[in-house]
Amino acid sequence: MYDVNVVTLIGNLTRDPELSQTKSGKSMCKFALANNPGNEKEEVSFFNIIAWGTTAEVCSKYLKKGSKVVLSGKLRQNRWTSKEGQARSTVEITADNVNFIKTGRQDTPQDTPQDMPETKRAPGGHNPGGEDIPF
């Protein structure tokens, strides 16, 4: 039996996406997401997100601080030793699919293209079954 590592979140970006390139030229986009499943300030969780390739480029182009998204991906733990010799770790989400949700608030024309649909999906995800997930 295989282990499962799947995360699906809905939330708002807490900062503008940061696009960069690896040494080999692959696009990488980092941003953070606030998720509030209980609508109470005490329940807000913050997650660091990383997207790669075309998904990274599309996220960088169309998202900004406050944008609402639905994303799915997998957890990845990074471990290292600090200069003081202490073990450190952080967990981030590697996004496979990012769906942009256009909200009712007024966006400026340069931030949201006129032809952007109500929900936009960034390419790059892979669904081995070939069907849409029903949730």
C-alpha positions as CSV (number, residue, x, y, z in Angstrom):
1,M,0.0,0.0,0.0
2,Y,1.2,3.5,-0.9
3,D,1.2,6.5,1.4
4,V,-1.0,9.4,0.4
5,N,0.2,13.0,0.4
6,V,-2.6,15.3,-0.9
7,V,-3.6,18.8,0.3
8,T,-6.5,20.9,-1.0
9,L,-7.0,24.4,0.4
10,I,-9.1,27.5,-0.3
11,G,-7.7,30.8,0.9
12,N,-6.3,34.2,0.1
13,L,-2.8,35.2,-0.8
14,T,-1.1,37.1,2.1
15,R,1.6,38.6,-0.2
16,D,2.3,39.1,-3.9
17,P,3.7,36.1,-5.6
18,E,7.5,36.1,-6.2
19,L,8.6,34.6,-9.5
20,S,12.2,33.4,-9.9
21,Q,14.2,31.0,-12.1
22,T,16.3,28.1,-11.0
23,K,19.9,27.7,-12.4
24,S,18.6,25.4,-15.0
25,G,15.9,28.0,-16.1
26,K,12.8,26.4,-14.6
27,S,10.2,29.0,-13.3
28,M,9.4,28.9,-9.6
29,C,6.8,31.0,-7.8
30,K,6.5,31.4,-4.1
31,F,3.5,32.9,-2.2
32,A,1.7,32.4,1.1
33,L,-1.9,31.5,1.7
34,A,-4.2,32.2,4.6
35,N,-6.9,29.6,5.2
36,N,-9.8,30.2,7.6
37,P,-12.1,27.2,7.7
38,G,-14.1,28.4,10.8
39,N,-14.4,32.1,10.0
40,E,-12.8,33.0,13.3
41,K,-9.5,34.8,13.6
42,E,-8.2,32.2,16.0
43,E,-8.6,29.5,13.3
44,V,-6.6,31.1,10.5
45,S,-3.7,29.0,9.3
46,F,-0.9,30.3,7.1
47,F,0.9,28.1,4.5
48,N,3.9,28.7,2.3
49,I,3.2,27.6,-1.3
50,I,5.6,26.9,-4.2
51,A,4.5,26.4,-7.8
52,W,6.7,25.3,-10.7
53,G,6.9,25.7,-14.5
54,T,3.9,27.1,-16.3
55,T,1.8,27.1,-13.2
56,A,4.4,29.4,-11.5
57,E,4.4,31.8,-14.5
58,V,0.5,32.0,-14.6
59,C,0.3,32.5,-10.8
60,S,2.9,35.3,-11.0
61,K,1.0,37.0,-13.8
62,Y,-2.5,36.9,-12.5
63,L,-2.4,36.6,-8.7
64,K,-1.7,39.3,-6.1
65,K,-2.0,39.8,-2.4
66,G,-5.6,39.2,-1.4
67,S,-6.4,36.9,-4.5
68,K,-8.6,34.0,-3.6
69,V,-7.6,30.5,-4.9
70,V,-8.3,26.9,-4.6
71,L,-5.2,24.8,-4.8
72,S,-4.2,21.2,-4.5
73,G,-0.7,19.8,-4.1
74,K,1.5,17.9,-1.6
75,L,3.3,18.6,1.6
76,R,7.0,18.8,1.6
77,Q,9.2,19.1,4.7
78,N,12.6,20.8,4.5
79,R,15.1,20.0,7.2
80,W,18.4,21.7,7.9
81,T,20.8,22.5,10.8
82,S,21.1,26.1,11.9
83,K,24.5,27.8,12.4
84,E,24.0,27.2,16.1
85,G,23.7,23.5,15.4
86,Q,20.0,23.2,16.1
87,A,17.8,21.0,13.9
88,R,15.3,23.1,12.0
89,S,12.4,22.2,9.7
90,T,9.6,23.9,7.7
91,V,6.7,22.5,5.8
92,E,5.5,24.0,2.5
93,I,2.9,23.0,-0.1
94,T,4.0,22.2,-3.6
95,A,1.0,23.2,-5.7
96,D,0.0,20.9,-8.6
97,N,-3.2,22.7,-9.5
98,V,-4.2,26.3,-8.8
99,N,-7.7,27.6,-9.5
100,F,-8.2,31.4,-9.4
101,I,-11.5,32.6,-8.0
102,K,-12.7,35.9,-9.1
103,T,-14.4,37.6,-6.2
104,G,-17.0,40.4,-6.1
105,R,-14.5,43.1,-5.0
106,Q,-13.4,45.6,-7.6
107,D,-9.9,44.8,-9.1
108,T,-8.0,47.3,-11.2
109,P,-7.9,46.7,-14.9
110,Q,-4.2,46.0,-15.1
111,D,-4.5,43.3,-12.3
112,T,-7.4,41.3,-13.8
113,P,-7.6,40.8,-17.5
114,Q,-11.1,41.5,-19.0
115,D,-11.3,38.0,-20.4
116,M,-10.5,36.2,-17.2
117,P,-13.3,33.7,-16.4
118,E,-15.0,33.4,-13.1
119,T,-12.6,30.6,-12.2
120,K,-9.3,30.1,-14.0
121,R,-7.1,27.0,-13.7
122,A,-3.4,27.3,-13.9
123,P,-1.9,24.5,-16.0
124,G,0.5,22.0,-14.7
125,G,-1.5,19.5,-12.7
126,H,-1.6,15.8,-13.4
127,N,-4.6,13.6,-12.7
128,P,-3.6,10.0,-13.4
129,G,-7.2,8.9,-13.7
130,G,-7.9,11.4,-16.4
131,E,-11.1,12.6,-14.8
132,D,-11.9,15.7,-12.8
133,I,-12.0,15.2,-9.0
134,P,-15.6,15.7,-7.9
135,F,-15.0,18.2,-5.1
